[in-house]
Amino acid sequence: MNINLSGKRALVTGSSNGIGQAIAIQLAECGAKVAVTYRSDEEGGKETVEAVAKAGGEAFLCRLDVGDEGQIESVYEAMDKRWGGVDLVVSNAGIDGKREVLWEIEGEDWMKVIEVNLLGTFHVARRALKRMVKQGDGVFLTVSSVHELVPWAGHTAYTATKAACGMMIRSLALELGDSGVRVLSFAPGAIKTDINEDVWSDAGKLADLKKKVPMNRMGTVEEMAKAVAVLLSDAASYQTGTTIYADGGMSAYPSFSQGG
């Protein structure tokens, strides 16, 4: 089975590096046109656009802070002007925030994570769905995290946003009904990226991490991108309103692998 996204117009937020970059390239390899966005890493965004071109795809680059509604609308307007609309949206941009216990973190630091991860997803989704419902077709996918389900000490804001986005997707599926538009949450686990190099480059930290993953390894951005491409395609045409975990089994409580 070949995943064919030919003619599809896609937006991938936070696609200047890591998982977002890999998704943008993979969608291009499947035939989609891709709007690539970055917040601060313009060079990374340019690299993504170049990689899309090498894959035989078409792309353009926009600066996008998902906390800025005006910038979000500008990206969609640019897609409307160039390609006549949008078919696929991968809401990938997000932040972990500061690692601190709840009673010591500053309110503004906690709220920054909410503004980017939750409100940013809301604003990106709202504008996408207005267009998709009107045309009777489309897929909106938010890149969540295994921490949509698994607690993470020191990151209450992050886990709260991911859990909230998961429930938002479930509720959206009910609102969309038989509109022709699908919505999904995609939850990666421990994926090897530049952001977590401090973990995978340290033998001790990596060994500890592997204990939390039944498959005993980190995932790759390419594995995540391939899974997302399938979910955005007609191969997943009956999937909506749910979270798909790609975590090597991390969410299956690996500490119980030898019994209770």
MIMIBA-425813 format. One record per atom (N, C-alpha, C): y, x, z. Coordinates in steps of 0.02 Angstrom, whole numbers, plus 50000, padded with zeros to 5 digits. Each point is the difference from the previous one (the first is absolute). Example, Ala and Ser with C-alpha at 12.3 -4.5 7.8 and 13.67 -1.06 7.14 Angstrom:
BEGIN
497165066050390
500594995550000
500605004550000
500534998249964
500595004250003
500554996150037
// end
This chain:
BEGIN
499405004250000
500604995850000
500625004450000
500434998949951
500635003649997
500564995750030
500415003150041
500574996450029
500585000449951
500174994349971
500514999849949
500634996450025
500545003850006
500644997250021
500525000649945
499775000449939
500445000849943
500524994449996
500635001949992
500544995249995
500274997750066
499685001750055
500244997950066
500605004250021
500474996750032
500625003250024
499955000750076
499975006250023
499855001250071
500585003650035
500084998250063
500465003550045
499595002950057
500105006550013
499675003350056
500545003150043
500134997250059
500525002950043
499715006150036
500445004750015
499785006150034
499495003849959
500155000949935
499515003249956
500195007149980
500385003450042
500195006949985
499505005150029
499524997750039
499495004550028
499424995950028
499485003650021
499454997050036
499644994449964
499824994950039
499624994349974
500404996349947
500644999050011
500414996349952
500035003549933
500075006650001
500025003849938
499344999449962
499445000550036
499344999549969
499904993149970
500244994850034
499934993249975
500404999249935
500615002449999
500414999449940
499665003349940
499735005950011
499665003649945
499374996349978
499624997550048
499394996449983
500154993649961
500514996450019
500184993949964
500195001649928
500365005649991
500185002149933
499385001749959
499535003350032
499375001749965
499624993849978
500124994550037
499674993649982
500424995949951
500575002849980
500404996749948
500644996750022
500165000150065
500604996650024
500635004249990
500574996549995
500655003250003
500195000250074
500325005450022
500115000850071
500725001750018
500294996150045
500655001750029
499855004250062
500225006249999
499885004850054
500615000250044
499904999950066
500585000350045
499925005550052
500565002350024
500025005150053
500594998450045
499965002250063
500574999250045
500405006450006
499655005750010
500355006450008
499705005649956
499384999249979
499665005249961
500074998749925
500595001549974
500114998749928
499565004349957
499895006350019
499575004549961
499294997349996
499764997450057
499344997050000
499964994049954
500544996049999
500024994349955
499985002149927
500365005449984
500005002549931
499305002549982
499665003150047
499325002449988
499534994149984
500104994550037
499594994149987
500124997349930
500634999549980
500174997649933
499705004449947
500035006650011
499705004749952
499254999149996
499684998950057
499274999050001
499824993549965
500404994950008
499894993749965
500035001049925
500505003949978
500085001449929
499395003849973
499755004850039
499415003949979
499394995549994
500004994750042
499444995249998
500084995149942
500535000849962
500124995649943
500374993750017
500294999850061
500354994150022
500755000449993
500324994550018
500734999549998
500254998950070
500545003550019
500264999350068
500755001350001
500324997550052
500695002050014
500075000850075
500515003850021
500085001950069
500614996750031
499924997450061
500554997050037
500005002450072
500595001150028
500055001350071
499954993350036
499594999650052
499924993750035
499875001150074
500464997550040
499904999550072
499824992750013
499374998650019
499794993050007
500354996450057
500395003750039
500404996850051
500664997349972
500135001249936
500624998049967
499844994549949
500184993850016
499844994449955
500325000949931
500615002750000
500345000949936
499635004749954
499735005550027
499615004749959
499364996849974
499694995950042
499384996649979
500154995549940
500514996050004
500184995549945
500175004049937
500335005750009
500195004149942
499385002649963
499485001850037
499395002349968
499684994449959
499964994050029
499714994449963
500434998349938
500655000350008
500434998649943
499905005249944
499895006250020
499875005349951
499354998549963
499494997650037
499364998249968
500094994049954
500404995250021
500144994149958
500325002249934
500475004650005
500375002249941
499565004049953
499595004550028
499585004449959
499384996449973
499674996350044
499344997449983
499944992450004
500534996850020
499984992650002
499684997150061
499905004050052
499714997350062
499525004750034
499594997250044
499535004050039
499354996150008
499445003549997
499344996950007
499635002450063
500105006350017
499645003050056
500495003650046
499934999050064
500425003550048
499565003150055
500095006550010
499665003450055
500555002150049
500034996550056
500505001550051
499725005450046
500155006349983
499695005750033
500465003650049
500664999649989
500475003750041
499954998150073
499995005050044
499964998650071
500075006350041
500094999150066
500065005750045
499584999050062
499815005550032
499634999750063
500474998950059
500575003349997
500474999750056
499845005450052
500415000350051
499905005050053
499404998250043
499645005250021
499424998950044
500245000250073
500064994150030
500204999550070
499714993650029
499885000150066
499764993950032
500574994950001
499824993750001
500474994549991
500595000250049
499865001650063
500524999750050
500485006049999
499875004749955
500445005849995
500355000549933
499764996349950
500315000449934
500664996249999
500475002549962
500644996649992
499914993949955
500354994750017
499944993849962
500155000949926
500505004149985
500195001049929
499455003649961
499635004550034
499455003549966
499424995249987
499874995550046
499474995149992
500194995249944
500634997849999
500224995249951
500035002949930
500105006649994
500025003149934
499334999149964
499455000650037
499344999149972
499914992749978
500254995450040
499964992849983
500404998749936
500595002849996
500444998849942
499695002649935
499685005850003
499705002949939
499344996749984
499544999950048
499314997949986
499924992449993
500334996350043
499924992749999
500534996549959
500635001150018
500544996849962
500035002649928
499865006549991
500005002849933
499464996749957
499414999050028
499464996649964
500204992849984
500324996750047
500234993149989
500494999749942
500495004349999
500514999849947
499705001749931
499555005049999
499685001949937
499564994249975
499644996850047
499564994449981
500404993949977
500534998350036
500374993949985
500275000149929
500275005649980
500285000549932
499465000349947
499445003150017
499445000249952
499714993149990
499884996550055
499674993549996
500424994749965
500665000550007
500434995349963
499875000649925
499915006149977
499895001149928
499284998149981
499525002050042
499304998849984
499824992650000
500254996250049
499864992950003
500284996449939
500595002149979
500314996949941
499585001149937
499715006049994
499605001549940
499274998050008
499804998050062
499324997650012
499475005450000
500205006150016
499525005649999
500295005950037
499575004150030
500235006150032
499585001650061
500075006350022
499655002350061
500495004050042
500054998250064
500395003950048
499525003050050
500035006550007
499555003650047
500425004450045
499914999350066
500345004450046
499515005250026
500225006350001
499585005350027
500095000050076
499504997850034
500014999450072
499705006350031
499554999350046
499695005750034
499404997550040
499545004550014
499454998350045
500284997650067
500625002150015
500324998150063
500284992949998
499854996449946
500104992850000
499514996950050
499445003550011
499474997750044
499895004650059
500025006649988
499845004950052
500635001950038
500014999550067
500595001950039
500155007549992
500635001850013
500215007049994
500525001450053
499805003450053
500455001450055
500605004149976
500594998250023
500605003649982
500334997349937
499684995149968
500274997249938
499974992450000
500274997050053
499984992750005
500394996649944
500555002849979
500394997049946
499615000149935
499695005649985
499625000749938
499424995049998
499604999850053
499434995550001
500234992749997
500554998550034
500264993149999
500204998049930
500325004549963
500214998349932
499414999049954
499495004250007
499434999449955
499604993750014
499934998350064
499664993750017
500404994149975
500665000350006
500434994649977
499964999149925
499995005549963
499954999649927
499344997049979
499475001650037
499344997149984
500004992550008
500314997650053
500044992750010
500484996849951
500535003549981
500464997449950
499634998949934
499575004749981
499614999449939
499544993950003
499684999050056
499554994350007
500384993449993
500594999750031
500404993949997
500284998949930
500205005549967
500264999549932
499474997149953
499375001850010
499474997449957
499974992450003
500144997350059
500004992750007
500614997049965
500575003350007
500604997549967
499955000249924
499665005149975
499955000949928
499474995549968
499484998350039
499494995449977
499735001849931
500044995149954
499745001149932
500565001949952
500505003550024
500585001949959
499835005049945
499425003450009
499825005349954
500185006950026
500325000150059
500215006350031
499545001850058
499775006250001
499575002450055
500395004850045
499815000150064
500325004650048
499455003350042
500085006550011
499495003850036
500315005350044
499635001850052
500185005750043
499465005249991
500205006249988
499535005549989
500095005050057
499475001450037
500065003950061
499625006649997
500345005549983
499675006650001
499895002450072
499525004550006
499885003250065
500315007049999
499605005050018
500255006950003
499975003049930
500565000449968
500045002549931
500375006649998
499745004849964
500295006749998
500625000149957
500585000950032
500645000449965
500425005550031
500565001549970
500455005050027
500274998050069
500074993550011
500294997450062
499575001950060
499344999949992
499565001650057
499685006949995
500335004549965
499735006849993
499895003450067
500414998350050
499925003150066
499324998350031
499694994649976
499344998050025
499455003549961
500004999149932
499445002749962
500015007649991
500575003050015
500045007449996
499815003350065
499884996150053
499825002550065
499264998250014
499585004950006
499284998950007
499834995450059
500335001150056
499874995950059
500204992749990
500604999049973
500254993249989
499584996449947
499795003749949
499594997049947
499324997950027
499715004250042
499354998450029
500044993750043
500554999450038
500104994050042
500084993849956
500385000749945
500104994449956
499344997649969
499595004749980
499374998249967
499544996050046
500075000950066
499614996150047
500184992649996
500594998649975
500234993149996
499824996849933
499695003949955
499844997649933
499255000749987
499624994549998
499285000549988
499805004149939
500415000049948
499845003949940
500135007450010
500305001850057
500095007050020
500455004049953
500494996749971
500485003449957
500624995849992
500545003249977
500614996349983
499934997249929
500364994749987
500014997349932
500515003749958
499994998949935
500485003149955
500474994749972
500585002149978
500484995349971
499724997149935
499605003849965
499704997549937
499524994250015
499635000550055
499544994650018
500394993650016
500565000850034
500424994250017
500284996949937
500245004249954
500314997549939
499504996149956
499405002449996
499494996649960
499844993150029
499964999750067
499854993650032
500574995149988
500625002350005
500574995649989
500014997549927
499855004349953
499984997949930
499514994349989
499435000450032
499504994749995
500284993550029
500315000550058
500264994050034
500564996649960
500375003949963
500544997249960
499764997149934
499395001649983
499734997949935
499644993350004
499814997549942
499624993749997
499305000750030
499785006250012
499355001050032
500004997250071
500604999250029
500064997350068
500364993249998
499894996249947
500374993849989
499894994650052
499485000650041
499864995050052
500165002650070
500365005550003
500185002850065
500744999050013
500154996750055
500694999050021
500014998550075
500575001350031
500094998250070
499565003750049
499825006149984
499565003850044
500195007350002
499735003750048
500115007250005
499375003649979
500075004849955
499445004149978
500085006950032
499515002050040
500025006450034
499675005549958
500335005749996
499735005949965
500075005850049
499545000150050
500105004350058
499385004150019
499515000549956
499415003850016
499614997450059
500144993850019
499654996950057
500385000650066
500615002549999
500375001050063
500084993550039
500084994549965
500124993650034
499344997050027
499445003549992
499354997350022
499805002750069
500505002350040
499885002550067
499465005550002
500155005749969
499515005449996
499775002850068
500384998950054
499785002350066
499374996450023
499824994549967
499404996350017
499415001849955
500065005249960
499475001749953
499355002050035
500055002250063
499405001950038
499834994950054
500274994049993
499864994850049
500554999750052
499984994750042
500524999050049
499885003850065
// end
